């Protein structure tokens, strides 16, 4: 079971506030949760962030993965630094932002028609190119013998 620490939206329409919850990764955003760790109210001035640091630290040690937004909140409250100090810097990797997937671009390969002047130059250069290739061919045979 993949346990995540994420935000659960509560509040009225156009006035969001969030609960920081521990939940199964497969459950919906506002669905079932295991435990409430705190709250986050971004619309108040200044923003309200309340986290039960002991329980958050416990869940991080057990292996719960915070989302990107919750990772930032845990940094602000100092829980993430405490987790890194307890576990070690190598084991504690901060969640990273997901990069958008690049779309495949299919380009049509069109052979441009050569200009008349370019065609005349190509025919004039061909004997010189053939002569240079002929000069190199015997040298290649000498090396291989």
C-alpha positions in Angstrom: 0.0 0.0 0.0 1.5 3.4 -1.1 0.9 5.8 1.7 0.9 9.5 0.8 0.8 12.7 2.7 -1.3 15.1 0.7 -3.8 18.0 0.9 -7.5 17.4 1.2 -9.7 20.3 0.1 -12.4 21.6 2.5 -14.2 24.9 2.7 -16.8 26.7 0.6 -16.8 27.3 -3.1 -14.1 29.8 -4.1 -12.8 29.8 -0.5 -10.5 26.8 -0.2 -8.8 25.6 2.9 -7.0 22.3 3.1 -6.3 19.5 5.6 -3.0 17.8 5.5 -3.8 14.1 5.6 -2.2 10.7 5.5 -4.0 8.5 2.9 -3.7 5.6 0.6 -2.4 6.7 -2.7 -5.2 5.0 -4.6 -8.0 6.9 -2.7 -9.5 10.1 -4.2 -8.4 13.5 -3.2 -11.2 14.2 -0.8 -11.9 10.6 0.0 -10.9 8.3 2.8 -7.9 9.1 4.9 -5.9 7.4 7.6 -5.0 10.4 9.8 -5.3 14.2 9.8 -1.9 15.9 10.4 -2.8 19.5 10.2 -4.4 22.3 8.2 -3.4 24.9 5.6 -5.4 28.0 4.9 -3.8 29.9 2.0 -6.5 32.6 1.7 -5.9 34.1 5.2 -3.4 36.9 5.7 -0.8 35.6 6.5 -1.4 32.0 5.5 -2.2 29.6 8.3 -0.1 26.4 8.5 -0.6 24.1 11.4 1.1 20.7 11.4 1.4 18.1 14.1 5.2 17.7 13.7 5.5 14.5 15.8 3.0 12.6 13.8 4.3 14.0 10.5 7.8 12.9 11.4 6.4 9.4 12.4 4.7 9.0 9.0 7.8 10.1 7.1 9.9 7.6 9.0 7.4 4.8 8.2 7.7 5.6 4.5 4.8 7.9 3.6 5.7 10.0 0.5 4.6 13.7 0.6 3.3 15.4 -2.5 5.2 18.4 -3.9 2.9 20.9 -2.1 3.0 19.1 1.2 6.8 18.9 0.9 7.0 22.7 0.7 4.7 23.0 3.8 6.9 20.5 5.7 9.9 22.5 4.8 8.3 25.7 6.1 7.3 24.1 9.4 10.8 22.5 9.9 9.6 18.9 9.9 11.5 18.0 6.7 14.8 19.2 8.2 14.1 17.1 11.3 13.4 14.1 9.1 16.7 14.6 7.1 18.6 14.9 10.4 17.1 11.6 11.8 17.2 9.5 8.6 20.2 10.9 6.8 20.5 13.3 3.8 20.8 10.5 1.2 17.7 8.7 2.2 15.5 11.8 2.4 14.9 12.9 -1.1 12.5 15.8 -1.6 9.6 15.3 -4.0 10.3 16.9 -7.3 8.0 18.7 -9.7 6.8 16.6 -12.6 8.0 17.7 -15.9 5.4 17.9 -18.6 5.6 15.2 -21.2 7.0 16.2 -24.6 4.6 15.7 -27.5 5.9 13.8 -30.5 6.2 16.0 -33.5 5.9 14.2 -36.8 7.7 16.1 -39.6 7.0 15.3 -43.2 10.1 14.7 -45.1 9.8 16.5 -48.3 12.6 16.5 -50.9 12.9 20.1 -52.1 13.2 20.4 -55.9 16.8 21.5 -56.8 17.0 24.9 -58.4 18.1 25.0 -62.0 21.4 26.7 -61.1 22.1 24.2 -58.4 21.4 21.3 -60.8 23.9 22.8 -63.3 26.6 23.1 -60.6 25.9 19.5 -59.5 26.5 18.1 -63.0 29.6 20.2 -63.4 31.0 18.9 -60.1 30.3 15.3 -60.7 33.3 14.5 -62.9 35.6 16.1 -60.4 34.1 14.1 -57.6 34.4 10.9 -59.7 38.0 11.6 -60.4 38.8 12.2 -56.8 37.1 8.9 -55.8 39.1 7.1 -58.6 42.4 8.6 -57.2 41.5 7.3 -53.7 40.5 3.8 -54.7 44.0 2.6 -55.7 45.5 4.0 -52.6 42.9 2.1 -50.6 43.9 -1.2 -52.4 47.6 -0.6 -51.7 46.9 -0.3 -48.0 44.9 -3.4 -47.8 47.6 -5.6 -49.6 
